[in-house]
Amino acid sequence: MAAWIKSRFLDFDRRVDGAVTFFLRHYGKTKFMVAMSKKAQYFGLENLFLKGPKAFIYFFIFYLIRDTILYIIIPIGFAKFIE
């Protein structure tokens, strides 16, 4: 049964070009966020902002939303569910 579920999941993942496994592997990061993280490590945050303020703001907002969901909303939901 588990092998059947896994094969169905991998089949679906192949149809969406590996988006599901990418999302799970990078804990909710988009490809844009991964690329910007690498650039932030290479250039530093100030230089990254000076290279493209609009992209930097999108990057910051995506991380803010992702972290809010992962570290605040989901744990509160589990806590309410367990109560």
N, C-alpha and C positions, 0 to 999 in steps of 0.2 A: 504494500500500500504506500509506504513512504517513498519508494523508488518511483512509483507512478506519479505521485505528487511532485517530486523533484523534477522528473522529466517534463511534466506539464509546465512547471514554473520556468525551466530553462528554455523550453520551446517558446513560451510567451516572451521571455527576455530577449531571445534572438530576434523575434518579430519587432521588438521596439529598440533594436540596435544596442542591446546591453544596458539600457538606461536604468533598469531596476537594480541590477547588480552594481552598477556604478554608484547609484544613490545609496545603496546599503553599505558598500565598501567605504565610501567617503562620508558616511553619517549625515546624509542630507545635503552635501555640498553639490552645487552644479559644476559643470565643466568650467564655466566662467570663474566661479569662486576658487577652484583649484588653481587655475592659471594665474589669477590675481594674487593668490597666496604665495605662489612661487615668485612672482614679480615683487611682492612686498618684502620677501626675504632677501631678494637679490638687491633691489634698489633702496629699500628702507621706506617707511611710510611717508615721510615728508617728500622725498623725491618722486614717489609714486603719485602722490597728490598733485605735485607740480606738473607731472607728465600728462595727467588726464583727470581733472577734478570730477567730471561727471561719472566716469567709470569707477573712481574711488568711492564716490557717494553710493553708487549702486552696490558695490562690493560691501561697504559698511552696512547698508540697509539689509542686504541678503543675510549677512552674518547675524545681525541683530534679530531678524525675524526667525532664522533657524535656531539660534541659541535660546530665544524666548520659548519657542515651541518645545525644543528638546529638554531644556533644563528647568522650565517653570511650568508650562501648561501640562505636559505629559505627567510629571510627578504629582501634580495636584490632582489630576484626573485619576491616577492610580490610588492616591490616598483617599479620595472620596469613594472610589469603587470598593476599597477594602473595608472602609468603615462599617 
